[in-house]
């Protein structure tokens, strides 16, 4: 991977004086490269096929991280390779890695404008943060950590207000593509993932093997929800979360959507022996 960026000249002059400083420069270059790799993961990576996830940027087979710095303006510095074990703990793909024959998925054009700096607002900052967090889930050890980080990422991306069914109906409204039937389906499934998986992992200290849910499938569904939010933003061009919330609330105030979430909530109340309150939108 090759790209242009600006590095602090003082940082380059201090190279090879301490291992710690070398690692600082290596990690800075890797962090920039990883933003580009976030787009590769957005198109090609899947929790159902983890063998198609690329290694972290700059990681070599021996565990070292290596970058090549090539000055493009006049300087006494010549091109050089900087290498070291800048990250003592790392994840390595022991299988295939992705084969990037094509580079297109819905929303990728919008993401390209974000990363090229053509669009910059509150919403785009949320999206960059969300993709970085998804990256961390791909390389996290343990399905529990992967899943919970994705759940928190989805909440952060949407800035969901409230708790319980207010929180769930809001997210389902964003994920339904304005379709009441899809809204009902998403609301029911998201409630299952939140109540029967997330809450048991967080509040009951359970592991996935103690839950009737496949961890890869659960992670993939939440990851796809995150990507669906990005696609929604690319279509609606929200500039901030208040405009996103206004979009969701306009759907939730419709009678056909209200009928759907009342149906789902009443069914959940009956199934769990609880008396859930219907949210007011």
WOZI-V913055 format. One record per helix or strand of 2 or more residues. SS is the DSSP state (h for helix, s for strand). FROM is the first residue (numbers start at 1). LEN is the number of residues. If there is no record, write none. Layout:
BEGIN
SS/FROM/LEN, SS/FROM/LEN
END
This chain:
BEGIN
h/9/5, h/19/26, h/50/3, s/65/5, s/80/5, h/108/8, h/122/17, h/143/16, h/164/12, h/180/24, h/208/3, h/215/22, h/241/12, h/255/18
END
